[in-house]
Amino acid sequence: MPVIPGHQVIGMVEKVGSDVRRFSGGERVGIAWLHSTCGVCEYCRQGKENLCDRPEFTGYTVNGGYAEYILGNEQFVYSIPPRFADAQAAPLLCAGIIGFRALRISAIEPGGKLGLYGFGAAAHIAIQVARHWKVAAYVCTRDERHRKLALELGATWADAATAEPPALLDSAIIFAPAGEIVPATLKALRKGGTLVLGGIQMSPIPALDYQLLYGERVVRSVANNTRQDGEDFLRVAAEIPIETHIQQFPLAEANRALNLLKNDAIRGAAVLMLNH
């Protein structure tokens, strides 16, 4: 409080400021998690705006999309490919973009074996990009419904959150905020492989036996996204095309939707609809 939540937003441009050149009234656009950056810190100057020292985040530090109107900086607003309906497009703007960035920094290559740990909104989109890139996906997640969806979306194998995959992984991404599964994931990673931690928050990571890291295994986090990540992902998403699996709720049921998410009861992504 008092910030209005909502961090991945689809809507129509109602009005534009006098200096706006990229968009005009009536266009359909999206506002993502990264709302703006300072543009002058060392990270912004190096093209690493996802690490900006003074960023603003939609629905977290500035007002978000649980409202009839939202303000956006034109440089951080995205055109939405016409093939996606509003409700289908919304999960692309955070879950989709961050999953795409996680895939990029995982160093996975075509023909490789990728582990996905946790299978919610981000992972169910990322697996579609991975399959598009000819990558075999091995999914570990605690909910049977999510394992079923993973197999429907082309996973080679799916089992419980700490199950041992039937093959060594070239790369892995942990989307679940569960630090306790890091050792099991490292055990499944081949020498030279990369483990990406894909969440903003994570429970404590237990002490690691050095042999789990030895062999030049890499553990790294992913933080936010750059605008280029967003542009590149939306282009790839339209080429595939990505099919987001969603459950829609009216805004009045936002608390119910959040509680369902908390209890792993959403198959894919939850989307709030504002009826004008």
N, C-alpha and C positions, 0 to 999 in steps of 0.2 A: 504494500500500500504506500502511496496512492497510485502507483503505476498500473495501467490497464494491461493485463496479460495478452497473450496471443502472438506467437513468434514466427508463423509462416502463413502469409496472408494473400488471398486473391481478391481483387476487386476492380472496379472501373474508375478511371480517372475522372473526378468530378470537376476540379479546378486546378490550374497550374499557376505558379508564380511568374512574375514578369520576366525573369531571366531563364526560365525553363525552355530548353530547345529539343530535348530527346522525346518528349511525350506531349500529347494534346488531349483535350477533353474527349471522353468516350472510349479511349483505349483501355483494353484489359491488361492489367499488370499484376506483378507480384512483389511483395516485400519479404525479404528473408531475415534470418536471425541476425546477420551482421548489418546493422542499420546505418552505420557511418564510421569513418575513421578520421584521425586528425590530419593525416596527409603529410605531416612534417617530422614525425619522430624517426629514429634510425631504421625502424622496421618498415615503416611506410616508404621511406626513401629507397629501401633495398628491394621493394616489391613484395614484402612479406606483411601485407596489411592485416592478415589474420592474427598477427602478433602485436598489433598496434598497442601503444602504451595508454592511449586515451580513446578506446572504442566506445560506441554506443550499441546496445543490443535491443532488438525489437521485443517488446513485451517484458523486458527485464530492467533496463535503465531508461527507456523511453516508452511511451504508450504504444500498445500493440493492437491486435486485430479483434479483440472481443468487444467491438464497438461498431457503430454505423460508419464512422469516418476515421481515417488515420492519415498522418502526415508522413511523407517519405522524401528523402534526398534523391533527386533524379539520377544521380550517379550510382545509386545503390538500389535502384528499382529495375525490375526485369520485365521484358516482354514475354508473354506466355504463349508457347506454341498453340495454334488454334485446334490441334487435334486433341487437346486435353480439356475436358469439362472442368469447371471450377473446383468441384469437390475432389476430382482426381488429381488436379494440379497442386492443391495446397500442400500435401506431404512432400512434394518434390523440393520445396524451398528451404527445408532444414534437414529433415531425415534423408532426403535424396542427395542434397549437396554434400552433407558431411560424410555420408557413405561413399560418395564418389571420391572425395578427397582422401578418405581412409584407404580406398582401393589404390589410388595413385601412389601414396607414400608406402604402401605395403610392398612395392616392387614386384608384384605378381606379374607374370608374363603369360602369353597365350600358351596353352598346353600345361600350365602349372596346376598345382593342387592348393586350394585356398580353404582355410578353416574359418567359419563364421560362428561365433559364440554369442548366443542370444539371437532371437529372431523376431524382432518387433518391427517398427515402422522403417528404421534405417536399413536393417539387414534384408527385408523382403524386397527392397528396391535395389540394394547393392548386388544381390544375387543375380538379378536380371541383367545388370551391366556386366558382371563377371561371365555369365553364360554367353553374352554377346561377344565378349573378348575370347571365347573358346577356353575358358578356365573351368576346371572341375571344382565344384563346391561341396565341402563337407560341413554339415551343420550340427552343432551341439547346442541344445536348448532344453530347458526343463519341462516345457509344456507340450503335451502330445499334439494339441491342435496346431501349434506352431511347427512342429516337425512334419506334420501332414502337409501344411502349406509349403514348406521348404521343398518337399519332394514333388509337389505339384508344379513348382516353379523351376524344377530341373536339377535339384540337388542330387549328387551322386550317392549320398549317404546321409542319414540323419539319426541322431540318438540323443541320449541324456546330456546334460550340461558338462559333466566331467568324464564322459565316455571317451575311450581311446579310439580315434579314427583308424580305419583299416589300412591306411597308408600314411607315411610321413608327409607333412605339409610343407610346401615351399613358403607360404605366408599365412598369417592368421590375423583376424580382426576380432577383438572382444568388444561387442556393443553392450553387453550386460554390465551394469555398474557393480560388478562382483569381483573384487580383487582376489578372492580366494581361489578363483579358477585360473589365475595366471600360471602357477606351477604346472598344472595339468596341460595347459596350452603349450608351454615351452617344451614339455616332454614330448609333445606330438610334432614339434617343429624340427625340420632337418637342419643340419649344419649350414650356417650362412643364411638361414631364414629370418624373416622379419615378423615381429609381433606388434600390431598396432592397437593401442588402447583408445577406443573410439568415443568415450564419454566425457562429459564435463566433470562429473563426479564419479568417484569409485570408492568402495569400501577398502579398508587397509589391505595391502598386498603382504602376504606372509613372508617370512624369511625364506630365501631361496638357496638351495644347494647350488654351489657354483657350477657344477657339472651341467645344470640346466641351461646356463648361459654360455658355457664354454663351447668352442666351435664356431665363434664369430656370429652367434645369434644376436639379433638386434631387438631391443624393446624400445618403442617410442610412442608418444602420445600424438593425438591430432587435436589441433586447437582451431575452432571456428572455421572460416573459409575466406578465400579471396573472391573478389568479383569475377575474376577469370574462371575460377572453379565453377561458379554459378552459370556463367555463360556457356562454358564447355559442356557442363552436365546437361543443361536444358536442350542443347543441340543433340547430344547423344541420346537423351531420353526420347526425343521425338523420332529419331532414326530407328530405334529398336522396334516399336515404341514401348515404353514402360507401361505396365498395367498396375496401377496402385490398387491394393485391396483395402477398402475403406469401410468404416461403419459411421454413418452420419447421425448427428444429434442436433436438436435445436439448441440455441444458446442457453435457454432456460434449464437445460439438462447438463450444463458444463460440469458441475460437481459430480454428477453420476458418471460422466465420461472419464473424468480424472480418476475416480475411484476404481473404475474398471481397468484403466491403464495400470494403476498401482498393483492390481491383482492379476496381471497378465491375462485379462479376459477379452482383450481386443485382438482380433485376427487381422493383422496388418496395421492400419493407422486409423485413429479416430479423427473425425472432421466435424467442426461446429459450423452450422449453417445459420446465417443471419438473414431473415426474410424482411425485405424492405416493403 
